[in-house]
Amino acid sequence: MQPAQLSLLPERVPAPPSELASQLPPPIAQAAAAILTRLIIQAAQPGPPAGPATPAPAPAGATDREVSGGE
């Protein structure tokens, strides 16, 4: 009996990203490039991550209550 090698890696190596990107239709490739550019710019800016300027309002009828620890 011969030992079998188990692997989670595919037998074929996937194509490099540059080859995959060239197969996309131009409008989709441009949109993907714009999204990636925006993400890189946001990640490079110092400070807290971008988010809503003000916190979301509490639901109607919500009040501040202390939460019990189950004691």
C-alpha positions in Angstrom: 0.0 0.0 0.0 1.3 3.4 -0.9 0.8 6.5 1.3 -1.6 9.1 0.0 -0.9 12.8 0.3 -3.9 14.9 1.4 -3.9 18.5 0.6 -6.3 21.4 0.7 -4.5 23.2 -2.1 -5.8 23.0 -5.6 -3.7 20.9 -8.0 -3.5 23.8 -10.5 -2.0 27.2 -9.4 -4.6 30.0 -10.0 -3.8 32.6 -12.6 -2.1 35.8 -11.3 -4.4 38.7 -10.5 -3.2 40.7 -13.5 -4.4 38.0 -15.9 -7.7 37.7 -14.1 -8.3 41.4 -14.2 -7.7 41.6 -18.0 -10.6 39.1 -18.5 -13.1 41.5 -16.9 -15.3 43.7 -19.0 -14.0 47.3 -18.9 -16.9 48.8 -16.9 -16.5 46.2 -14.2 -12.7 46.5 -14.1 -13.0 50.3 -13.8 -15.5 50.0 -11.0 -13.4 47.5 -9.1 -10.3 49.8 -9.5 -12.3 52.8 -8.2 -13.5 50.8 -5.1 -10.0 49.5 -4.5 -8.5 53.0 -4.8 -11.1 54.4 -2.3 -10.3 51.6 0.2 -6.6 52.2 -0.1 -7.0 56.0 0.4 -9.3 55.5 3.4 -6.8 53.0 5.0 -3.9 55.4 4.5 -5.6 58.3 6.3 -4.8 58.8 10.0 -7.5 58.9 12.6 -10.6 56.8 13.4 -12.2 54.8 10.6 -14.8 56.6 8.6 -18.4 56.0 9.8 -21.6 57.9 10.5 -21.0 61.4 11.8 -23.6 61.0 14.5 -24.7 57.9 16.4 -28.0 56.3 15.4 -30.9 57.4 17.5 -32.3 55.0 20.1 -35.5 53.1 19.1 -38.7 54.7 20.3 -39.5 53.8 23.9 -36.0 52.9 24.8 -34.7 54.1 28.1 -31.4 53.8 29.9 -31.6 50.9 32.2 -29.0 49.1 34.3 -28.3 45.6 33.2 -28.4 43.0 35.9 -25.6 40.5 36.1 -28.1 37.8 36.9 -27.6 38.0 40.6 
